[in-house]
Amino acid sequence: MQTQNKIKELLLETILELVKCDFIAIQGKLQNGLTINDLREELGLWALTVPPDAAYENVAFYKYNDGSGYALEFELWIDNQSSDLTLSCEALLDENQKIVSFTIENLHVL
């Protein structure tokens, strides 16, 4: 559970970067062909807001069968309300269950 809490902290940091449109910080977290221009275009359609702390209890974690990490999804908040705009991320772990990377995999409407 401690690992998931650390992943939630990285998710919170990433969401704050998205809300602030801090594309420099976000750049190093992009994967799967997702670009800053893709994010700018998508985020330009919405007024992202910081979710309340309780919202982070709704992070969907999917543990990889080989133990190498987690995929996670989180519904972003728009105009102070939960939305269908979903952030998909991945956290990879080493053999000691330490987080070695945290990346943004996708941003999409479910």
N, C-alpha and C positions, 0 to 999 in steps of 0.2 A: 504493500500500500504506500510505503514511503516513496517508491519510485514514481507511482502515479501522481503523488502530490508534487514532486519536483517537475514532472511533465506539465501539470496544471500551471505551475509558476511560469514555465516557458511559454505556455499557451497564452496566459495573461499578458506577458511581455509582448508577444507577437500581436495580440489584439490591440494593445495600446499603440503599437507602431502603426497598425492599419488605421485606427481611428485618427491618429495624427498625420496620416499619409507620409510617414517617415520611410520613403522608398529606399533610401540609402541603407538603413538598417535591415529592411525586408529583403533586399537584393540577394544577400548571401543565403537566404533560407528557401529560395525558390527551386523547385524540382519539376520533373516531367514536362519540360518544355514551356512551363508557365513563365511569362515575362513580366517585367515591370509595366510595360504598356498594356498587357492584358489586365493587370490589377488596376491600373489607373482608369481604364475604360469601365471596368465593372464597378469600382468604388465611386466613380463619378456619377453613377445613377442613384446612389443611396447616401443618406446622412447617418453614417455609422456612429453609434454611441457606446460608451463603456458599459458593459453589463454589470448588474449588481453582483456582489460576491456569491450570493446563493445560486446564481445561474451556472457557476462552474461545477455544481453538483450534477449537472446534466450532461457532462462530457461523455460521449460514447467512446469507450475504449475497446479495441479489438486486439487482443494479444496474439502475436504470431506463434504458431505451433512449435517452431524451432527455438522459441525463447529469445529471439534476436531483437525484439522490440514490440512496439504497438503502432497501430494505425488509430487515429482518433478523429472524431467529427464533433463540431460544435456549431450550434446555430447562433449566428451573430445577431447583435441588437441594432435595430434601426429606429431612430426617433424614440429611444428609451423603451422599446418593446422587442420581445423576441421575434425573430423573423424566420423565413425559409431560406435565407442566404446562409449557406453552410460552408464553413472552413474545414478542409480536410488536411490533416497533418500526419507526419510520421516521426516517431522517436525511436532511434536505434540504440541498442544497449550492447555493452561489452560482456565478457564472460563473468564479470563481477556485478552485473546488473547496474552499472554506471551508464549514464546517458552520454553517448558519444556524438550524436547529432540530432537536431530537431529541424524538420523541414516542412515547408508548405507544399502540399501535393496538388491542391485544387481549391477553387473558390467557385461555388455553383449554387443555383437555386434548386432545392429539392421539391 
